[in-house]
Amino acid sequence: MLEFKFDTQLLIEGHDLDEDKINDWITENLKGDCLLAVGDEDLIKIHFHTNEPWKLLEYASTLGEIYDVVVENMERQANGLKG
């Protein structure tokens, strides 16, 4: 069984985005692993494994417009099912 079962990915489009601040906030406030927060001040790509993807989406929506949201259940994928 996976510790964190949802692979959560999204893009944030906004102004004055700071990938270091975003990375720090997620690390300090959400449980998960495999965090990737990269981009520039206008566009950030987030990748994060968590059991509570809605918390990441809620936070990201405060920073700008979110789109290309993908939440996959890696536990189902490991069992040969659609995630």
C-alpha distances in whole Angstrom, upper triangle without the diagonal:
4,7,9,8,12,14,18,21,24,28,30,34,36,39,39,35,34,31,31,31,28,26,27,27,23,22,24,23,20,16,15,15,16,20,22,26,29,32,35,37,37,34,30,27,24,20,17,14,13,12,16,18,21,22,22,24,26,27,28,30,32,33,34,33,30,29,27,24,21,18,15,12,10,7,10,12,9,10,14,15,16,15
4,5,6,9,11,14,18,21,25,27,31,33,35,35,31,30,27,27,28,25,22,24,23,20,19,21,20,17,13,11,11,13,16,19,22,25,28,32,33,33,30,27,23,20,17,14,10,10,10,14,15,18,19,19,21,23,24,24,27,29,29,31,30,27,26,24,21,18,15,13,10,8,7,10,11,9,11,14,15,16,14
4,6,10,12,14,18,21,24,26,30,32,34,33,30,28,25,25,25,23,20,21,21,17,16,18,17,14,10,8,9,12,14,18,21,24,27,30,32,32,29,26,23,19,16,13,9,8,8,12,14,17,17,17,20,22,22,23,25,27,28,29,29,26,26,25,21,19,16,14,12,10,10,13,14,13,15,18,18,19,16
4,6,8,10,14,17,20,22,26,28,30,30,26,25,22,23,23,20,18,19,18,15,14,16,15,11,8,6,7,10,12,15,18,21,24,27,29,29,26,22,19,16,13,9,6,5,5,9,10,14,14,13,16,18,18,19,22,24,24,26,25,22,22,21,18,15,12,11,9,8,9,12,13,13,15,17,17,17,14
4,7,9,13,16,20,22,26,28,31,31,27,27,24,25,25,21,20,21,20,17,17,19,18,14,11,9,10,12,14,16,19,22,25,28,30,29,26,23,20,16,13,10,7,6,6,9,10,13,14,14,16,18,19,19,22,24,25,26,25,21,21,19,16,13,10,8,6,5,6,9,10,10,12,14,14,13,10
4,6,10,13,16,19,22,25,28,28,25,24,21,23,23,19,18,20,19,15,16,18,17,13,11,9,10,11,12,14,16,19,22,25,27,26,23,19,16,13,10,8,5,5,6,8,7,10,12,11,12,15,16,16,18,21,22,22,21,18,17,16,12,10,6,5,5,6,8,10,10,12,14,15,14,13,9
4,7,10,14,16,20,23,26,26,22,22,19,21,21,18,16,19,18,14,16,19,17,14,13,10,10,9,10,11,14,16,19,22,24,23,20,17,13,10,7,6,5,7,9,10,8,12,13,11,12,16,16,15,18,20,20,21,20,16,15,13,11,8,6,5,7,7,10,11,11,12,15,16,15,13,9
4,7,11,13,17,19,22,23,19,19,17,19,19,15,14,17,16,13,14,17,16,13,13,10,11,10,10,10,12,14,17,20,21,20,17,14,11,8,6,5,6,7,9,9,6,9,11,8,9,12,13,12,14,17,17,17,16,12,12,11,8,6,5,7,9,10,13,14,14,16,18,19,17,15,11
4,7,10,14,17,20,20,17,17,15,17,18,14,14,17,16,13,15,18,17,15,15,13,13,11,10,9,10,12,13,17,18,17,13,11,7,5,4,7,9,11,13,13,9,11,13,10,9,13,13,11,13,16,15,15,14,10,9,8,6,5,6,9,12,13,16,17,16,18,21,21,19,17,13
4,7,10,13,16,18,14,16,14,17,17,13,14,17,16,14,17,19,18,16,17,15,15,14,12,11,10,11,12,14,16,14,10,8,6,5,7,9,12,13,16,14,11,12,13,10,8,12,12,9,10,14,12,12,10,7,6,5,4,6,9,12,15,16,20,20,19,22,24,24,22,19,16
4,7,10,13,15,12,13,12,15,16,12,14,17,16,15,18,20,19,18,20,18,18,16,14,11,10,10,9,11,12,10,7,6,5,6,9,12,15,17,19,17,14,14,15,12,10,13,12,9,10,13,11,9,8,6,5,6,7,10,12,15,19,20,23,24,23,25,28,27,26,23,20
4,6,10,11,9,11,11,14,14,11,13,16,15,14,17,19,18,17,20,19,19,18,15,13,10,10,9,10,10,8,6,5,7,8,11,14,17,18,20,18,15,15,15,11,10,12,11,7,8,10,7,6,6,5,7,9,10,13,15,18,21,23,26,27,26,28,31,31,29,26,23
4,7,10,8,11,12,16,15,13,16,18,17,17,20,22,21,21,24,23,23,21,18,16,13,12,10,10,9,6,5,7,9,11,15,17,21,22,24,22,18,18,18,15,13,14,13,10,10,11,8,5,5,6,8,11,12,16,18,22,25,26,30,30,29,32,34,34,32,29,26
4,7,6,10,12,15,14,13,16,18,17,17,21,22,21,22,25,24,24,23,20,18,14,14,11,10,7,5,6,9,12,14,17,19,23,24,26,23,20,20,19,16,15,15,13,10,10,10,7,5,6,9,11,14,16,19,21,25,28,29,32,33,32,35,37,37,35,32,29
4,5,9,12,15,14,13,16,18,17,19,22,23,22,23,26,26,26,25,21,19,15,14,12,9,6,5,8,10,14,16,20,22,25,26,29,26,23,22,21,19,18,18,15,13,13,12,8,8,10,13,15,18,19,22,25,28,31,32,35,36,36,38,40,40,39,36,33
4,6,10,12,11,11,15,16,16,17,20,21,21,22,25,25,25,24,20,18,14,13,11,8,5,6,9,11,14,16,20,22,25,26,29,26,24,23,22,19,19,19,16,14,14,13,9,10,13,15,18,20,21,24,26,29,32,33,36,37,36,38,41,41,40,37,34
4,6,9,8,8,11,13,13,14,17,18,18,19,22,22,22,20,17,15,11,10,9,7,4,6,7,7,11,12,16,18,21,22,25,23,20,20,19,16,16,16,13,11,12,11,7,9,11,13,15,17,18,21,22,25,28,29,32,34,33,34,37,38,36,34,30
4,5,5,6,9,10,11,12,14,16,17,18,20,20,20,19,15,13,9,9,8,7,6,9,9,8,11,12,15,17,20,21,24,23,21,21,19,16,17,17,14,12,14,13,10,12,15,15,18,19,20,22,23,26,28,29,32,33,33,34,37,37,37,34,31
4,6,5,6,8,10,11,12,14,15,16,18,17,16,15,11,9,6,6,7,7,8,10,9,7,9,9,12,14,17,19,22,21,19,20,18,14,16,17,14,12,15,14,11,13,15,15,17,18,18,19,21,23,25,25,28,30,29,31,34,34,34,31,28
4,5,5,6,9,10,10,12,14,15,17,17,16,15,12,10,8,9,10,10,11,14,13,11,12,12,14,15,18,19,22,21,20,21,19,16,18,18,15,14,17,16,13,16,18,18,20,21,21,22,23,25,27,27,29,32,31,32,35,36,35,33,30
4,5,5,6,9,10,10,12,14,17,17,17,17,13,12,10,11,12,12,11,14,14,11,13,13,15,15,18,19,22,20,19,19,17,14,16,16,12,12,15,13,11,14,17,17,20,21,21,22,23,25,27,27,30,32,32,33,36,37,36,34,30
4,5,5,6,9,10,11,11,14,14,14,14,11,10,7,9,11,11,11,13,12,9,11,9,12,12,15,16,19,17,15,16,13,11,12,13,9,9,12,11,9,12,15,14,16,18,17,18,19,22,23,24,27,29,28,29,32,33,32,30,26
4,6,5,6,9,10,10,13,12,11,11,8,8,6,9,11,13,14,15,14,10,11,9,10,10,13,14,17,16,15,17,14,11,14,15,12,11,15,15,13,15,17,16,18,19,18,19,19,21,22,22,25,27,27,27,31,32,31,29,25
4,6,5,6,8,10,12,13,13,13,10,11,10,12,15,16,16,18,17,14,15,13,14,13,15,16,18,17,17,18,15,13,16,16,12,13,16,15,14,17,20,19,21,22,21,22,21,23,25,24,27,29,29,30,33,34,33,32,28
4,5,5,6,8,11,12,13,15,11,12,11,14,16,17,16,18,17,14,15,12,14,13,15,14,17,15,15,15,12,10,13,13,9,10,14,12,12,15,18,17,20,21,19,20,20,22,23,24,26,29,29,29,32,34,33,31,27
4,6,5,5,8,9,10,11,8,10,9,13,15,17,17,18,17,13,13,10,11,9,11,11,13,12,11,13,10,8,11,11,9,10,13,13,13,16,17,16,18,19,17,17,17,19,20,20,22,25,25,26,28,30,29,27,23
4,6,6,7,8,9,10,8,11,11,14,17,19,19,21,19,16,15,12,12,10,12,11,14,14,14,15,12,11,14,15,12,13,17,17,16,19,21,19,21,22,20,20,19,20,21,21,22,25,25,26,29,30,30,28,25
4,6,8,10,12,14,12,14,14,17,20,21,21,23,22,18,18,15,16,13,15,13,15,14,15,16,13,12,16,15,13,14,18,17,17,20,22,21,23,24,22,22,21,23,23,23,25,28,28,28,31,33,32,31,27
4,7,10,12,15,13,15,15,18,21,22,22,23,21,18,18,15,15,13,14,12,13,12,13,13,9,9,13,12,10,13,15,15,15,19,21,19,22,23,20,21,19,21,21,22,23,26,27,27,30,32,31,29,25
4,6,9,12,11,13,14,17,20,22,22,23,21,18,17,13,13,10,10,8,9,8,9,11,8,8,11,11,10,12,15,15,16,19,20,18,20,21,18,18,16,18,18,18,20,22,23,24,26,28,27,26,22
4,7,11,10,14,15,19,22,24,25,26,23,20,18,15,13,10,9,6,8,8,10,12,10,10,14,14,13,15,18,19,19,22,23,20,22,22,19,18,16,17,16,16,17,20,21,21,23,26,25,24,20
4,7,8,11,13,17,20,23,24,25,22,18,16,13,11,7,5,4,7,9,10,13,11,10,14,15,15,15,19,20,20,22,23,20,21,20,17,16,14,14,14,13,15,18,18,18,21,23,22,22,18
4,5,9,12,15,19,22,24,24,22,18,15,12,9,6,5,7,10,12,12,15,14,12,16,18,17,17,20,21,21,23,24,21,21,20,18,16,15,15,15,13,15,18,18,17,21,22,22,22,18
4,7,10,13,16,20,22,23,20,16,13,10,7,6,6,9,13,14,13,17,16,14,16,19,18,17,20,22,21,22,23,20,20,19,17,15,14,14,15,13,16,18,17,17,21,22,22,21,18
4,7,10,13,16,18,19,16,13,10,7,6,5,7,9,13,14,12,15,14,11,14,16,15,14,17,19,17,19,20,17,18,17,15,15,14,15,16,15,18,21,20,20,23,24,24,23,19
4,6,10,13,16,16,13,10,8,6,5,6,10,12,16,16,14,17,16,13,15,17,15,13,17,18,16,18,18,16,16,15,15,14,15,16,18,17,20,22,21,22,25,26,25,24,20
4,7,10,12,13,10,6,6,5,7,9,12,14,18,17,15,17,16,12,13,16,13,11,15,16,13,14,15,14,15,15,14,15,16,18,20,20,23,25,24,25,28,29,28,26,22
4,7,10,11,8,5,5,7,9,12,15,18,21,21,18,20,19,15,16,18,16,13,16,17,14,15,16,14,15,15,15,16,18,20,23,22,26,27,26,27,30,30,30,28,24
4,7,8,6,4,6,9,12,15,19,21,24,23,20,22,21,17,17,19,17,14,16,17,14,14,15,14,15,15,16,18,20,22,25,25,29,30,28,30,33,33,32,29,26
4,5,5,6,9,12,15,18,22,24,27,26,23,23,22,19,19,20,18,15,17,17,13,13,15,15,16,17,18,21,23,25,28,28,32,33,32,33,37,36,35,33,30
4,6,8,11,14,17,20,23,25,28,26,23,23,22,19,19,19,17,14,15,15,11,11,13,14,16,18,19,22,24,27,30,30,34,35,34,36,39,39,37,35,32
4,7,10,13,17,20,23,25,28,26,22,22,22,19,18,19,17,13,14,14,11,9,10,12,13,15,17,20,23,26,29,30,33,34,33,35,38,37,36,33,30
4,7,10,13,16,20,22,25,23,20,20,20,16,15,17,15,12,13,14,10,9,10,10,11,12,14,16,19,22,25,26,29,30,29,31,34,34,32,29,26
4,6,10,13,17,18,21,20,17,18,17,13,13,15,13,10,12,13,10,10,11,10,11,12,12,15,17,19,22,23,26,28,26,28,31,31,30,27,24
4,7,10,14,16,19,18,15,16,16,12,12,15,14,10,13,15,12,12,12,10,10,10,10,12,14,16,19,19,23,24,23,25,28,27,26,24,21
4,7,10,12,15,15,12,13,13,9,10,13,12,9,12,14,12,13,13,10,11,10,10,10,12,14,17,17,20,22,20,22,25,25,24,22,19
4,7,10,13,13,11,13,13,10,11,15,14,12,15,17,16,16,16,13,13,12,10,9,10,11,14,13,17,18,17,19,22,22,21,19,16
4,6,10,10,8,12,11,9,11,14,13,12,15,17,17,18,18,15,15,14,12,11,10,11,12,12,15,17,16,17,20,21,21,19,15
4,7,9,8,12,12,10,13,15,15,15,18,20,20,21,21,17,18,16,13,11,9,9,10,9,11,14,14,14,17,19,18,17,13
4,5,6,9,9,9,11,14,14,14,17,19,19,21,21,18,18,18,14,13,10,10,10,10,12,14,15,16,18,20,19,18,14
4,6,9,9,10,12,14,15,16,18,20,21,23,23,19,20,19,16,14,11,11,9,11,11,13,15,16,17,20,18,17,14
4,5,6,7,9,10,12,13,15,17,18,20,20,17,18,18,14,13,10,12,11,13,14,16,18,19,20,22,20,19,15
4,5,5,6,9,10,11,12,15,16,17,17,13,14,14,10,10,7,10,10,13,14,16,17,19,20,22,20,18,14
4,5,5,6,9,10,10,13,15,16,15,13,14,15,11,11,9,12,13,16,17,18,20,22,23,24,22,20,16
4,5,5,6,9,10,11,13,15,15,13,15,17,13,14,12,15,16,18,19,21,22,24,26,27,25,23,19
4,5,5,6,9,10,11,13,13,11,13,14,11,12,11,14,15,17,19,21,21,23,25,26,24,22,19
4,5,5,6,9,10,11,11,8,10,12,9,10,10,14,16,18,20,21,22,24,26,27,24,22,18
4,6,5,7,9,11,11,10,13,15,12,14,14,17,19,21,23,24,25,27,29,30,27,25,21
4,5,5,7,10,11,10,13,16,13,15,15,19,20,22,24,26,26,28,30,31,29,27,23
4,5,5,7,8,7,10,12,11,13,14,18,20,22,24,25,25,28,30,30,28,26,22
4,5,6,6,6,10,13,11,14,15,19,21,24,26,27,27,30,32,32,30,27,24
4,6,8,9,13,16,15,18,19,22,24,26,29,30,30,33,35,35,33,30,27
4,7,8,12,15,15,18,19,23,25,27,29,31,31,33,35,35,34,31,27
4,6,10,13,13,17,19,22,25,27,30,31,30,33,35,35,33,30,27
4,7,10,11,15,17,21,24,26,29,29,29,31,34,33,31,28,25
4,7,7,11,13,17,20,22,25,25,25,28,30,29,27,24,21
4,5,9,12,15,19,21,24,24,23,26,28,27,25,22,19
4,6,10,13,16,18,21,21,20,23,25,24,22,19,16
4,7,10,13,16,19,19,18,21,23,22,20,17,14
4,6,10,12,15,15,14,17,19,19,16,13,10
4,7,9,12,12,12,15,17,17,15,12,8
4,6,9,9,8,11,13,13,11,9,5
4,5,6,7,9,10,11,9,8,4
4,5,5,6,9,10,9,9,6
4,5,5,6,9,9,10,8
4,5,5,7,5,6,5
4,5,5,5,6,5
4,5,7,9,9
4,6,9,9
4,7,9
4,6
4
